[in-house]
Amino acid sequence: MTRSTPCGDVKLVTFGCRLNLVESEAMRRAAAAAGHDNLVIVNTCAVTAEATRQARQAIRRLARENPGAEIIVTGCAAEIDPLRFSEMPEVARVIGNARKTDPGTWATSAGGPLATDGFSHALAPQEGVEDHTRTFLAIQTGCDHRCTFCIIPFGRGPSRSATPETILSAVRRLGDKGFREIVLTGVDLTSYGADLGGAPRLGGLVKAILRAAPDLERLRLSSIDCIEADAELVDAFAAEPRLTPHLHLSLQAGDDMILKRMKRRHSREDAVRFCAELRRLRPDIVFGADLIAGFPTETDAMFENTLRLIEDCRLTYLHVFPFSARPGTPAAKMPPVAGQIIKGRARRLREAGEAALGEHHAAQIGRVLRVLSERGGLGRAADFTCVRTNDAPPGLMLDVAIERDEGKALAGAVLPGRTYRARQLAPEAALCP
């Protein structure tokens, strides 16, 4: 994912995950408050070699398009290889992930790479707004696991959590601003709380948020590890209708040998059982998943196990990643799969994902879905189904009678007299236009 967000004299270009988008919004606010002028911030991603290449390419392009601008680079790629970015003539400064959202970092323009600063700082929850509609709340960062394909722990450091008190305060503040949906996000969300006194768990936090914010209409979770989901979290999905029936799972593969070589903590059966149990407790739940195509040593039979996982777990929304070797990871030293085979397997996974999404869409025709409108004439139902909203302004809850499937989105008639208007968002709640 790449997003460019100009705002006054600060321009942001963001690569990668939702957490990066949230942190970019925090940097924008901090840089603007510090009075920066003619500033470009590039927030990089390191999840694939291609993401790093695209970031370097973007830096060169931004220098041509913004002559005289100060270009500051941060994010996981810059954290992992600060020298490579600081040596680029276009780059004025490199900032490490641990410091990039600290307002004090932006109060000075002192140069030099800061990416080796370490990850010992306390984590504060960070807020980011999408489409003037929902807000993302980053409550955790870093990862204590060492999956053999993943470079991100080196870019994010160990798992660190915001305290429940600071999170509940942020939730109340966002509710006062009028947001109807909050999405909890992090690098390894289900590890939340392990580093805090008393080791609170994600399930208890979810229940506390819903108690503290009785007017919040939707609470959504970003990607989780199924094997780390605690009993209270499972119970929350069964008992809390405001916890949206939508989960994105970090599955990566559906073959036990590949999962073992990835150093994942779940088995194929764990994933299938988790989805079946959640679906029993919450029949309307819809699952998405990350899947990697062509992990080293993956045979045709191993790939077929991953392909069948889409049906066995009844996955609907897929993020498919062709395997990309990252230097410094154990997987980079394993026997590789040929590039053309990787591409073919990724294509088959995407085709299966499109078919699964089509089946889900077909099942919605004739139903009435409550949709939170976004910009661009689209909105999302609680289960993340994308629905056309006939150019309704963002931030409305609409009841839409679904009539047809248009591929990427469903369409139908917005029912008259069944529009639920949000409180007016506070001016500072909206993104800079």
N, C-alpha and C positions, 0 to 999 in steps of 0.2 A: 504494500500500500504506500502510495506517495501522495502527499497533500501539500499544496502551497497556500499559505495564508498571509496575505499582505495586511498590515494594520498600521496606518500612519507611517512613521519612519522606520518601523521594524517589520521585516519580511521573514517568514519562517517557511522552510521546506522540510517536510517530515517524511521519513521512510519507516516502514515496518509496522509495528504493532499498535494496538489501541493505547497501551501504556505510553508509548512515545508521543502519541497525539495529545494525551492528557498533559504530559510534561512539557510539550511545546507550548501549550496554552499558559502554563505556569511561567515559562520563560518569557513569553510575550508580555505578560503582565509585569513581571519584574523588570525587564529591559525598558518597557515604556515608562514605568514609575521612576526609573533611574535617569530618564531623560536622554536615552540613546538616540542618535540621529544617523540616518543613512546606514542602517545595520541590517545584515542578512545573517540569519542563524540556520545552519543545516544540521538537522537532528538525524543521525545516521542509524543504520541497522546492520547487523552482522550475521543474520540468520543464514544467509547464503553468500557465496562469493559474488554472485550477480548483484546482490543488494549493495555490497561494498563498491563494486565497479560503477554502478549507477550513481552512487553518492559522489564519487570522484568526478565523474562526467558532469554531474549537475553543478558541482563547485566551479568547474571551469566555465560552464555556460553562464552561471550567475555572475561571475566576474566580468564576462563580456557584456552582459545585459545591464549591469549596475556599476558602471565605471566610478571609481572613487569610494564605493561602499566598503565598510569593514565587514569581512566575512568571518564568522565564528563557527567552528565545527564542534559538535558534541555527539553523544549517542554511543551505542555499543561498538561500532566499527572504530570510532575515534578512541574509545577507552582501551580497546584491545591492541591497537597499533597507532598510538599517538604520533610517533615520529613520522610515519608515512604521510599523515595529513599535515603536520606542522611544517614539513619540508616543501609542501606545495606553495609556490609563490603567491597564489591567490588567497591563502589563508592567513589571517592576522592572529588568530588565537585558537587553541584547542582547550576545551573544558571537559573535565571528567564527569561521568554519570552521577557520582556522589554529590557534586557541587552545582550541577546545572540548574536546579530549581531553587537554589538558595538565593534570596534577594541580594545578599551581600556580595555574591559573585558578580552581579551585574552593576554594582555600585562603583566598580573600578574597571578601567580599560587596560590594566596591566597585561602585557603579552606573555607568551610562553605556554608550553603545554602543561596542563594541570591534571592530566588524566591518571597520574599515578598517586593521587591524593588519598586513596583508600576508601573503605566503605564503613567506617565506624560511626558515622553520624546517625542520629535518631531520625526515624522516618516520620514525616508529617503527611497526612492524607492530601492528595492533589486532586484538583477538580478540572475537568475539561468539558466543554459543551459541544454537542453535535446538533446541527440543523435547528438551532433555537428551540429544541424540543426536549431532548434527554440530556442528562449529564453523566459523565463517567467519573467515578470516584476511585482513585488508585489507593489501595489500602495495604499493599504488600509489594515488595520488589526483591530481586535476587533469588537464588536457588541453591539449595544444599545438595542437590543430586548431581550426578555426573553421567548423564546419558552419553553414549559414545559418539553420537553424531553432533552434539550440541556445543557451541562455543559461547553461548549466552552467559553461563555462570562466570566466565572470565570477564565479561563486559558489565555484569550487574552485581557481582559479589555474592556473599552469603544471603540467605533469606532474612529479610527484615520486615517487621510489621508495624503499622501505626497502632497506637493504643486504642482500645474500645472507646475511651472517653473522647479522644480527638475525632474519631470517626462519627460518633453520635452527634457531636457538636457540629460537624460539617453537614451531616444529614439534616439536622434541624435548620441550619442556615440555608441549605438548598431548597428545603420545603418552603421556607419563608419567601424565597425568590419566586416560587410558583412552579417549579419543575414537577412534572407528573411521573417521570420515570428516572430512576437512578440505576446505573450499571456499576457493580463492584468489579474492579479489575486488578490484576497484578501479574507478575511473572509466573508464580507458582501459587495460585490463589488458595488451594486446599492445604498449603503448609501454613496458612495464616495462624499467628499466635504462638508458634512453637518457641520463638525467641523472647516472648514476654513472660513476666511473672505470672504464675498461675496457669500458664499455657492455655489461654482461651482458644476455642476452636471456631471454625467458620460457621457451623450450624448455630451455635449460641449467639454469635454476632448477628447473623441474619435475623433471628428471632428478636434480639434486642433492638435492632433497627426498626423493625415493623411495629414493635411496641412504642418506640420513641417517636415514630412518625405516622400517627393514625390516618393522616390525610394523604399520605403517599399512595398513589394508585398502583404503581408497579415498581418492584425491585427485581433486577435481573442480574445474573451472574455471567461473567465472561468464562473463558476456558478453564476447566478443572481437570484434575486427575481422578479418575473414577475410584482407584484403589485407596485414595486418601480421604474420600468423602466420609465424614463422621456420621454417627447415628442421628444426631440432632439435625443435621442438614437434610438427611433423607426424610426425617419426620416433618421438617418444615415444608418440603415439597408436598407432602401428603395433607398437611393441615392448614397451610397458609395460601389462600387463593391469590393474594397480591404478589407472591413470589412467582414469577412468570414461568409457565410450563415450557421452558426452553433451556437446554444445556448444550454447550459445546465441549466435547471431550477430547483430551489430548491422548489419542489412541496410538497413532503412528503406524501400526501394523496389526495384522490379524493372524500372524503365524508365530507359534511359541518360540521356535528357534531364533527367528529374527528379533522378536521381543527380547530374548535373552542376550543376543549379541548387541542390541541397542542399549542394554542395561536398564530396560524399563522395569517397573516394579509390579506390573500386572500381567496376568496371562490372558490368552484369548477368552477362556471360560469366565474369568473375572469380568471382562467387559460385557460379554453377552448376559451374564447373570445380573450385573448392575443395571443394564438397560431394561431387562425384563422386570426387575423388582420395582424400579421407578415407574415403569409404565403400569404396573399393577396398582401402585398407590396413587398415581396421577395419570389416568388414561389419556388425557389430552397432551401429554408432554411430547415434545419434538426434539430430536437429537441432531446435533452437527458433530463433525469430527475432523481432526487433522490426520492425514494419511501420507506417508512417504512412499514413493514409488522407486524401486530399484536400489534399495539399501544393499551394500556390499554382501556378497554371497547369496543373495536372494535368487532361488531357482524358480522355474515356472510354477511348480507345485506350491511353493511358499507364497508366491504372488497370488495364486488362485485363492489361498486361504484369506488373504487380505481383501480380495475382491468380494468373496462371499460374506465377509464381515458386514458389508453394507446392508445386505439383506438380513443377516442373523441379528444384528443390533437395530435394524430398521432405521438406518441413518438417513437424514434428509438433506442437511446442508454440509457439503464437503469442502474442505480446503486441502487441495492435493499439491504436494511438493515433490517434484523430481529430486532425487537425492543429489546433494551438492557437498562434496568433500570440503571440510574446513581444516586447514593446516593447524596442527596442534591437538587435534582430536583423535582418539583411538580409531574411529571408523575410517579416517583418512588413510590408515595403514592396512586396512583390510582389502582382500581381493575385490576389485570393482566389477560392477555390471557394465556391459557395453552401453555407450551413450544412446544409441538408437533403440536398444531394448528398454532403457529407462523411459525414453520419450513415449514409446508405444504403450508401456504399462501405465504411465501417467494419463495418457489419452483414454485408456479403457476405464480407469477409475473415474475420470471426469464424466465420461459418457454414462457410467452407472449412476453417478451422482445426479446428473441431469434427469435420468429416468426416474430416480427416486423422488426428486423434487416434483416432477410431473405428476406422479401418483398422489403425492400429498396435495398438490393443487387441485387435482380432479376431485378429491374427497371433500374439498371446501365448497364446491359449486352447489348452490342452493342454500347455503348456510348464511347467517348474519354474523359478521365478525366486527368486534369493537377494535377500532384502528386509531392509533395515535399519529396524527398527521405530521409530516415533515415538509421541508422545502422541496420544490420540484414536482409537486403533484403526487407524491408517494407517501405511504405511511406503513406502520408495522402493527400487526396484531400481537397479542401477548405471546404467542408461540413463534414470533419472528416472521410470520408470513408477510410477504411484501404485497401491498394492495394500493391500487390507484385511488386517489382521493379527490379527483376532479378539481384540481387547483385550489383546494381549501388551504387557508393559511396554516402555518405550522403551529403546533401546540394545542390542537383540538382533538377531543375524543369523538370519533364518528362511528355510527353503526352503518355498516356497508353490507347490502345484500349482494352476495357474490353471484355473478352471472356467467363469467367466462375466464379462461386462462389465456393470458397474453404472453406466456413464456416466462419472463423474469418476474412478472407480477400478475396478480389477479385483478379483475375489474368488475364493477357492478354499479348499483345505484346507492348513493348516499341517502339514507332514509330521512325524510323531512321531519323536523321537530325532534330529532334524536342526536343532536349535537351537544357535546358537553364541554363548555368553554372553560379553559384554565383561568386561574387568577392571572392578572397581568404580570408578566415577567419583569422583575426589576431591571433597569437599564443596564446595569453592570453584568447581568446574567447572560446577555446575548454576546455572541462573537462579534468582533469588529467587522462591519460589513465590507 
